[in-house]
């Protein structure tokens, strides 16, 4: 386990550093964090695609689209099975859907585009096949190597068609314009009610907005937020399945009835006219590209009310500035910037990965790869909304200090992006606590297992090898 050194002795409450020194070093660390983000941007958006293109030229493949996965997936889903085993699962599932053993390209496209499980399997096949040579050992008697190779060839041929985002549904097909999904864990109902009241003040058409509060546990007085709320709908859902923030957000999105989905942290203050700005950004009918997602600029609430009687953390402006530079330069907003997507896009790309942390990093990474590699009429864009930013609470920087929090975040993001730490280990480092309990399989994998009624998910990759 990689140890993250404690730096609170030189930052935060009780520090021996003068305020100007703490502010200076906070700027240094924040700028280095920006450099880390830049390194991973160049690596994932420029260098790796260029190397993969070269690889494809050498093996005779022509499509840049083969570099893109269809859906998000957790790190455990990517390593649980080989591409050969995932291909077995896909073939059996397509047989179950169609009652046939052989499909035309058009039939493959239709089934995968319409089925969340099929898209996830196809995506994982391509991810694992591109990472390592496909294993043909211990082939299932139900799926031959010839069938496996045939389906792989078909997937490569139709991949550009599979990557196209689904058509926009007419607004009248939705009950609300925006569904705000807000997860809450150990939050005060009174504080959430205050945040929602502020959001209501800045909302142009609250009757066209639904609020979904997802109670992930240990919250007090959430029912207070339902009184005289003024929204089109406000519901509180109890989330007891565990697994952390990614599954919690997906649970809320599964109950949403809005045309656009906005994911708002419970400590976030929304800017004036926020609903209008989200709709304006995502409603891309008149734009020469398809807007796949949007986010606001980043701010920290350092008002007297936001500071809540605690001191102003030295170096906090370094966080605001470098976060917005990161967002603009590298198209990398984080979850506390109110990531918003059309509902059809969110569900088509698989939502957030089923993991406890870095779920926002993963979905944004996929969206910006799609934006970088898409061209022509299929061009996509991740839009950053200008003007007033969203404001998040300064409480974590007040508690631990800007220097310590920034160093820790930079270190953990670098380890995660370099694939040297799992989300669960990252959770242990960040919160100094065990990761939230979860089932061994993702919800869609459990659904697949039930539908196939065979034990195709019982053997791990290590057992295959």
Rosetta blueprint (number, residue, H / E / L):
1 X L
2 X L
3 X L
4 X L
5 X L
6 X L
7 X L
8 X H
9 X H
10 X H
11 X L
12 X L
13 X L
14 X L
15 X L
16 X L
17 X L
18 X L
19 X H
20 X H
21 X H
22 X H
23 X H
24 X H
25 X H
26 X H
27 X H
28 X H
29 X H
30 X H
31 X H
32 X H
33 X H
34 X H
35 X H
36 X H
37 X H
38 X H
39 X H
40 X H
41 X H
42 X H
43 X H
44 X H
45 X H
46 X H
47 X H
48 X H
49 X H
50 X H
51 X H
52 X H
53 X H
54 X H
55 X H
56 X H
57 X H
58 X H
59 X H
60 X L
61 X L
62 X L
63 X L
64 X H
65 X H
66 X H
67 X H
68 X L
69 X L
70 X L
71 X L
72 X L
73 X L
74 X L
75 X H
76 X H
77 X H
78 X H
79 X H
80 X H
81 X L
82 X L
83 X H
84 X H
85 X H
86 X H
87 X H
88 X H
89 X H
90 X H
91 X H
92 X H
93 X H
94 X H
95 X H
96 X H
97 X H
98 X H
99 X L
100 X L
101 X L
102 X L
103 X L
104 X L
105 X H
106 X H
107 X H
108 X H
109 X H
110 X H
111 X H
112 X H
113 X H
114 X H
115 X L
116 X H
117 X H
118 X H
119 X H
120 X H
121 X H
122 X H
123 X H
124 X H
125 X H
126 X H
127 X H
128 X H
129 X H
130 X H
131 X H
132 X L
133 X L
134 X L
135 X L
136 X L
137 X L
138 X L
139 X L
140 X L
141 X L
142 X L
143 X L
144 X L
145 X H
146 X H
147 X H
148 X H
149 X H
150 X H
151 X H
152 X H
153 X H
154 X H
155 X H
156 X H
157 X H
158 X H
159 X H
160 X H
161 X H
162 X H
163 X H
164 X L
165 X L
166 X L
167 X L
168 X L
169 X L
170 X L
171 X H
172 X H
173 X H
174 X L
175 X L
176 X E
177 X E
178 X E
179 X E
180 X E
181 X E
182 X E
183 X E
184 X E
185 X L
186 X L
187 X L
188 X E
189 X H
190 X H
191 X H
192 X H
193 X H
194 X H
195 X H
196 X H
197 X H
198 X H
199 X H
200 X H
201 X H
202 X L
203 X L
204 X L
205 X L
206 X H
207 X H
208 X H
209 X E
210 X E
211 X E
212 X E
213 X E
214 X E
215 X E
216 X L
217 X L
218 X L
219 X L
220 X E
221 X L
222 X H
223 X H
224 X H
225 X H
226 X H
227 X L
228 X L
229 X L
230 X L
231 X L
232 X L
233 X E
234 X E
235 X E
236 X E
237 X E
238 X E
239 X L
240 X L
241 X L
242 X L
243 X L
244 X L
245 X H
246 X H
247 X H
248 X H
249 X H
250 X H
251 X H
252 X H
253 X H
254 X H
255 X L
256 X L
257 X L
258 X E
259 X E
260 X E
261 X E
262 X E
263 X E
264 X L
265 X L
266 X L
267 X L
268 X E
269 X E
270 X L
271 X L
272 X L
273 X L
274 X H
275 X H
276 X H
277 X H
278 X H
279 X H
280 X H
281 X H
282 X H
283 X L
284 X L
285 X L
286 X L
287 X L
288 X L
289 X L
290 X E
291 X E
292 X E
293 X E
294 X E
295 X E
296 X E
297 X E
298 X E
299 X E
300 X E
301 X E
302 X L
303 X L
304 X H
305 X H
306 X H
307 X H
308 X L
309 X L
310 X L
311 X L
312 X L
313 X L
314 X L
315 X L
316 X H
317 X H
318 X H
319 X H
320 X H
321 X H
322 X H
323 X H
324 X H
325 X H
326 X H
327 X H
328 X H
329 X H
330 X H
331 X L
332 X L
333 X L
334 X L
335 X H
336 X H
337 X H
338 X L
339 X E
340 X E
341 X E
342 X E
343 X H
344 X H
345 X H
346 X H
347 X H
348 X H
349 X L
350 X L
351 X L
352 X L
353 X L
354 X L
355 X L
356 X L
357 X L
358 X L
359 X H
360 X H
361 X H
362 X H
363 X H
364 X H
365 X H
366 X H
367 X H
368 X H
369 X H
370 X H
371 X H
372 X H
373 X H
374 X L
375 X L
376 X H
377 X H
378 X H
379 X L
380 X E
381 X E
382 X E
383 X E
384 X E
385 X E
386 X E
387 X E
388 X E
389 X E
390 X E
391 X E
392 X E
393 X E
394 X L
395 X H
396 X H
397 X H
398 X H
399 X H
400 X H
401 X L
402 X H
403 X H
404 X H
405 X H
406 X H
407 X H
408 X H
409 X H
410 X H
411 X H
412 X H
413 X H
414 X H
415 X H
416 X H
417 X H
418 X L
419 X L
420 X L
421 X L
422 X L
423 X H
424 X H
425 X H
426 X H
427 X H
428 X H
429 X H
430 X H
431 X H
432 X L
433 X L
434 X L
435 X L
436 X L
437 X L
438 X L
439 X L
440 X L
441 X L
442 X L
443 X H
444 X H
445 X H
446 X H
447 X H
448 X H
449 X H
450 X H
451 X H
452 X H
453 X L
454 X L
455 X L
456 X L
457 X L
458 X L
459 X L
460 X L
461 X H
462 X H
463 X H
464 X H
465 X L
